[in-house]
Amino acid sequence: MMRATDTADARCCALAGACGLTPREFDVLRLLARGRSRARIGSELGIAEDTVKTHVKHIYRKTGAASKQHLLDRLEAVPQTLSA
């Protein structure tokens, strides 16, 4: 059985692949989906918060999301068949 974090990670992976995210953008997306702040993402990935902000901007552009909530809604809409 997949745990909630496994499902979220699978959805992130599917969206990242479909939208052409870089590996680092995928890392940021995965942590955003887990509710991490930009500061915490930077700390966990060992990058500056401004770098996280740049990655988030690229993620929004590539996925067509206008906000964090819009991005999370897009993740939630990824079909289970694509993310499993």
Backbone torsions as a table, in degrees:
resi	resn	phi	psi	omega
1	MET	NA	137.2	178.5
2	MET	-82.9	137.5	174.6
3	ARG	-80.6	166.4	-179.6
4	ALA	-58.2	-41.6	179.9
5	THR	-67.6	-34.2	176.8
6	ASP	-64.2	-42.7	179.1
7	THR	-64.3	-44.9	179.1
8	ALA	-62.3	-43.2	178.4
9	ASP	-62.8	-39.9	179.1
10	ALA	-65.2	-40.0	177.5
11	ARG	-65.0	-41.9	177.5
12	CYS	-60.3	-43.5	-179.6
13	CYS	-62.7	-44.3	-179.8
14	ALA	-64.5	-45.0	-180.0
15	LEU	-66.3	-41.7	179.4
16	ALA	-60.1	-43.4	179.0
17	GLY	-66.4	-41.8	-178.5
18	ALA	-67.9	-29.8	-175.0
19	CYS	-103.7	-0.2	177.1
20	GLY	72.1	35.7	177.7
21	LEU	-72.0	147.9	175.2
22	THR	-74.2	164.3	176.9
23	PRO	-56.6	-39.1	179.8
24	ARG	-70.5	-38.1	175.7
25	GLU	-62.5	-38.1	175.8
26	PHE	-61.2	-44.5	178.3
27	ASP	-57.3	-45.2	180.0
28	VAL	-65.1	-44.3	178.6
29	LEU	-58.1	-45.9	-178.8
30	ARG	-59.9	-42.4	-179.7
31	LEU	-73.5	-35.1	173.8
32	LEU	-60.4	-42.8	-179.6
33	ALA	-63.9	-25.3	177.8
34	ARG	-87.2	3.4	175.5
35	GLY	86.6	13.8	-179.3
36	ARG	-73.7	146.9	174.6
37	SER	-78.2	165.1	177.7
38	ARG	-61.3	-39.9	180.0
39	ALA	-62.8	-43.9	-179.3
40	ARG	-68.7	-38.1	176.9
41	ILE	-59.8	-45.7	178.2
42	GLY	-58.3	-44.1	179.7
43	SER	-63.7	-45.1	-178.3
44	GLU	-66.8	-34.7	-177.3
45	LEU	-94.7	-6.9	179.6
46	GLY	71.5	34.5	179.2
47	ILE	-128.5	162.2	-179.8
48	ALA	-70.0	150.8	178.4
49	GLU	-60.4	-35.3	176.8
50	ASP	-63.7	-33.9	176.8
51	THR	-67.8	-40.1	175.8
52	VAL	-59.9	-45.1	180.0
53	LYS	-57.7	-41.5	178.2
54	THR	-64.6	-43.8	177.9
55	HIS	-61.5	-42.2	179.7
56	VAL	-61.8	-43.2	178.3
57	LYS	-59.4	-43.0	178.4
58	HIS	-65.6	-39.6	178.2
59	ILE	-61.7	-46.0	178.5
60	TYR	-58.6	-46.1	-178.1
61	ARG	-62.8	-46.6	-176.3
62	LYS	-69.8	-31.2	-178.8
63	THR	-93.8	-10.7	-177.5
64	GLY	78.3	14.8	-180.0
65	ALA	-81.7	144.2	-179.8
66	ALA	-101.7	-12.1	-177.8
67	SER	-160.2	171.8	177.7
68	LYS	-61.9	-43.2	179.9
69	GLN	-63.0	-40.7	178.1
70	HIS	-61.6	-40.9	177.5
71	LEU	-63.1	-45.3	179.2
72	LEU	-63.8	-36.9	175.9
73	ASP	-63.9	-39.8	177.6
74	ARG	-63.4	-41.4	177.5
75	LEU	-61.8	-43.6	-179.2
76	GLU	-63.3	-28.5	-177.9
77	ALA	-81.9	-8.8	178.4
78	VAL	-64.2	122.2	-177.6
79	PRO	-59.8	142.6	178.1
80	GLN	-55.3	-34.5	-178.2
81	THR	-66.0	-30.1	178.0
82	LEU	-79.9	-29.8	-173.9
83	SER	-95.6	-8.6	-177.3
84	ALA	-89.6	NA	NA
